[in-house]
Amino acid sequence: MSEDVRNGRIRSIVIVGGGTAGWMAAASLRRHFGKAPIDITLVESSEIGTIGVGEATIPTIRNFYQSLGLDDLEVLRATQGTCKLGIRFKDWMAPGSAFIHPFSLYGQDLNGVPFQHYWLKARSVAEVGEMGEYSLGASLAAAGKFTVPAANPPSSLSVFDWALHFDAALFAQLMRRVAEANGVRRIDAKVVKVNLRPEDGFVASLDLHTGQSIEGDLFIDCSGFRGLLIEEALQTGYEDWSQWLFCDRALAVQSQPPEGAEPPPYTDVTAHSAGWRWRIPLQHRYGNGYVYSSRHIDDQAAEAELVAAVPDRLLHEPRLIRFTPGRRKKVWNRNVVALGLASGFLEPLESTSIALIETGIEKLKALFPDRSFDPAVVDEFNDWSRREMERVRDFVVLHYKAAQRGDTPFWRTTRDADVPETLARKVELFRSRGHIARYRWEMFQPPSWLAIFAGFDILPGGWDPALDGIDGAALAASLNQMRAGVARAVAQASTHGDFLRRYVGQAPAAAE
Ligand SMILES: Cc1cc2nc3c(=O)[nH]c(=O)nc-3n(C[C@H](O)[C@H](O)[C@H](O)COP(=O)(O)OP(=O)(O)OC[C@H]3O[C@@H](n4cnc5c(N)ncnc54)[C@H](O)[C@@H]3O)c2cc1C
């Protein structure tokens, strides 16, 4: 290695913020760099605290903590966690409607033709059930069952994945233990001033309320919505997406459900008059929240709706959180990389925020700079992040557009609003050809899009012409065998509650 390269290396990383984002970044980067001579310091203020929500994840979280040497049961135990096979959407199409978006494949593709085409043709001649009956993940979830997926699934019908519900504070504590055990230095203090280098506006150091000053080469802003470095110091700018995403507030409350019933292995999201309500089962309590549009309901009315809907004893007063859906114009500016809420936030639907922290950390490792902060590296990171966030935005917007309630001003607004052009094209392609376009940097894969399309009854008028020569009745018979196979696998699985009692070791809290 040349002297120049050696001298240009980053030697110190300063992370501001000790929420989920800050401690995930600290634990993961420390592990990644091992014994490399890079100091990692995390500054957090216990006086300011964290956002305290963010309890539903998607399956990538398991790869994330496994890469830190943690296993599923360890994390479930440490975080009062439960298992999540998907999300149940209740009342979104009309009161009483429900479907599950699983982390799972549907049926079997054959001869290069996706399963949905076979299902469409079969249902034109016979009763072949809902799409969800061809997904083991969705069927287990609907039955309140849980099992871990087979290591070598015998067919694509057995392929499913799972994620966790966890207590966000306990998860951050777990990440902190891992990070500190590997040498991350923590400072509990308030950052009161960000000092910029006069020659190029890069961050040089942070002044703390204790009088101490912290210097660094690379700063990671995990300070939450305010974006202490990326926005307040560097004035990067924010792209507001509220013309597509109308929800801008949430009321969050924890509850203690009555003894007896089992926790569902999914996140429940129920449509309400001006948004939707989450319900997340943990072992020791439930998390609940109403995500709503302040353009369509005021805070008092929203609180009354939430309190009336939660069937359990509330553990505290509902807490109001305001946000602006959108993203930081650049998530990497000069020598500051923003992660977590500091980088932007859409809204909680589909639990994407923690997953975006994971991919942000992975991108940073892949494009880790030297002290010259090559603009090509920074631009690539920003371009990748922008595309990824836009694809997630499109997926979330689809839910509102596709819901056909139209029974309140909020649901009429979301139904009638324009959608991003990229989403309009994707929907059109599916309607006209049954094809799910797949783009680079996309978090949600075709089975997830299929789940939402089919769940909201967005279906193509016909099937792939390659199936025109296949006998519809014979096809329907083989599909019915397929779904009987899924039903048998579900019958053999244990309940989610039994799984937790047996392997995690604590009695789960009861459900509604
Ligand atoms: C209503 C709601 C529901 C959500 N639900 C989900 C979900 O189900 N799934 C999901 O994936 N995500 C969810 N999210 C997002 C998730 O909560 C966040 O992505 C995650 O918690 C990361 O937050 P953070 O670490 O970026 O910020 P925070 O938790 O806000 O942490 C900010 C940190 O910065 C520190 N800080 C701030 N200012 C200073 C200062 N001056 N000096 C020193 N330290 C400072 C604070 O002390 C704190 O440690 C939800 C978000 C909201 C708003």
The ligand as an SDF file (V2000), in Angstrom:
LIG
                    3D

 53 58  0  0  0  0  0  0  0  0999 V2000
  -44.7400    6.5160   14.4180 C   0  0  0  0  0  0  0  0  0  0  0  0
  -43.5550    5.7530   13.9570 C   0  0  0  0  0  0  0  0  0  0  0  0
  -43.6080    4.3680   13.8710 C   0  0  0  0  0  0  0  0  0  0  0  0
  -42.5100    3.6440   13.3860 C   0  0  0  0  0  0  0  0  0  0  0  0
  -42.6020    2.2850   13.2420 N   0  0  0  0  0  0  0  0  0  0  0  0
  -41.5830    1.6220   12.6480 C   0  0  0  0  0  0  0  0  0  0  0  0
  -41.6480    0.2220   12.4400 C   0  0  0  0  0  0  0  0  0  0  0  0
  -42.6100   -0.4450   12.8310 O   0  0  0  0  0  0  0  0  0  0  0  0
  -40.6160   -0.3710   11.8190 N   0  0  0  0  0  0  0  0  0  0  0  0
  -39.5110    0.3150   11.3940 C   0  0  0  0  0  0  0  0  0  0  0  0
  -38.6280   -0.2620   10.7660 O   0  0  0  0  0  0  0  0  0  0  0  0
  -39.4060    1.6310   11.6630 N   0  0  0  0  0  0  0  0  0  0  0  0
  -40.3970    2.2840   12.2560 C   0  0  0  0  0  0  0  0  0  0  0  0
  -40.2720    3.6230   12.5070 N   0  0  0  0  0  0  0  0  0  0  0  0
  -38.9800    4.2710   12.2840 C   0  0  0  0  0  0  0  0  0  0  0  0
  -38.0430    3.9240   13.4420 C   0  0  0  0  0  0  0  0  0  0  0  0
  -38.6070    4.3500   14.6610 O   0  0  0  0  0  0  0  0  0  0  0  0
  -36.7050    4.6190   13.2390 C   0  0  0  0  0  0  0  0  0  0  0  0
  -36.1980    4.3280   11.9750 O   0  0  0  0  0  0  0  0  0  0  0  0
  -35.6950    4.1140   14.2170 C   0  0  0  0  0  0  0  0  0  0  0  0
  -36.1810    4.1580   15.5030 O   0  0  0  0  0  0  0  0  0  0  0  0
  -34.4350    4.9030   14.1190 C   0  0  0  0  0  0  0  0  0  0  0  0
  -34.5260    6.1370   14.7860 O   0  0  0  0  0  0  0  0  0  0  0  0
  -33.2200    6.9900   14.8910 P   0  0  0  0  0  0  0  0  0  0  0  0
  -32.1870    6.1820   15.6010 O   0  0  0  0  0  0  0  0  0  0  0  0
  -32.8900    7.4950   13.5500 O   0  0  0  0  0  0  0  0  0  0  0  0
  -33.6610    8.2430   15.7440 O   0  0  0  0  0  0  0  0  0  0  0  0
  -34.0180    8.4200   17.3170 P   0  0  0  0  0  0  0  0  0  0  0  0
  -34.5510    7.1850   17.9350 O   0  0  0  0  0  0  0  0  0  0  0  0
  -34.8670    9.6450   17.3730 O   0  0  0  0  0  0  0  0  0  0  0  0
  -32.6220    8.7150   18.0090 O   0  0  0  0  0  0  0  0  0  0  0  0
  -32.0130    9.9730   17.9310 C   0  0  0  0  0  0  0  0  0  0  0  0
  -30.7970    9.9760   18.8160 C   0  0  0  0  0  0  0  0  0  0  0  0
  -30.1190   11.2060   18.6330 O   0  0  0  0  0  0  0  0  0  0  0  0
  -29.7460   11.7240   19.8900 C   0  0  0  0  0  0  0  0  0  0  0  0
  -29.6070   13.1750   19.7980 N   0  0  0  0  0  0  0  0  0  0  0  0
  -30.4360   14.0690   19.2130 C   0  0  0  0  0  0  0  0  0  0  0  0
  -29.9590   15.3340   19.3750 N   0  0  0  0  0  0  0  0  0  0  0  0
  -28.7960   15.2140   20.0500 C   0  0  0  0  0  0  0  0  0  0  0  0
  -27.8310   16.1350   20.5310 C   0  0  0  0  0  0  0  0  0  0  0  0
  -27.9660   17.4510   20.3680 N   0  0  0  0  0  0  0  0  0  0  0  0
  -26.7710   15.6590   21.2010 N   0  0  0  0  0  0  0  0  0  0  0  0
  -26.5920   14.3320   21.4110 C   0  0  0  0  0  0  0  0  0  0  0  0
  -27.4760   13.4080   20.9750 N   0  0  0  0  0  0  0  0  0  0  0  0
  -28.5650   13.8450   20.3190 C   0  0  0  0  0  0  0  0  0  0  0  0
  -30.8470   11.2910   20.8380 C   0  0  0  0  0  0  0  0  0  0  0  0
  -30.4040   11.2990   22.1680 O   0  0  0  0  0  0  0  0  0  0  0  0
  -31.0950    9.8720   20.3050 C   0  0  0  0  0  0  0  0  0  0  0  0
  -30.1750    8.9840   20.9210 O   0  0  0  0  0  0  0  0  0  0  0  0
  -41.3440    4.3400   13.0150 C   0  0  0  0  0  0  0  0  0  0  0  0
  -41.2770    5.7210   13.1490 C   0  0  0  0  0  0  0  0  0  0  0  0
  -42.3600    6.4410   13.6050 C   0  0  0  0  0  0  0  0  0  0  0  0
  -42.2690    7.9210   13.7110 C   0  0  0  0  0  0  0  0  0  0  0  0
  1  2  1  0
  2  3  1  0
  2 52  2  0
  3  4  2  0
  4  5  1  0
  4 50  1  0
  5  6  2  0
  6  7  1  0
  6 13  1  0
  7  8  2  0
  7  9  1  0
  9 10  1  0
 10 11  2  0
 10 12  1  0
 12 13  2  0
 13 14  1  0
 14 15  1  0
 14 50  1  0
 15 16  1  0
 16 17  1  0
 16 18  1  0
 18 19  1  0
 18 20  1  0
 20 21  1  0
 20 22  1  0
 22 23  1  0
 23 24  1  0
 24 25  2  0
 24 26  1  0
 24 27  1  0
 27 28  1  0
 28 29  2  0
 28 30  1  0
 28 31  1  0
 31 32  1  0
 32 33  1  0
 33 34  1  0
 33 48  1  0
 34 35  1  0
 35 36  1  0
 35 46  1  0
 36 37  1  0
 36 45  1  0
 37 38  2  0
 38 39  1  0
 39 40  1  0
 39 45  2  0
 40 41  1  0
 40 42  2  0
 42 43  1  0
 43 44  2  0
 44 45  1  0
 46 47  1  0
 46 48  1  0
 48 49  1  0
 50 51  2  0
 51 52  1  0
 52 53  1  0
M  END
$$$$
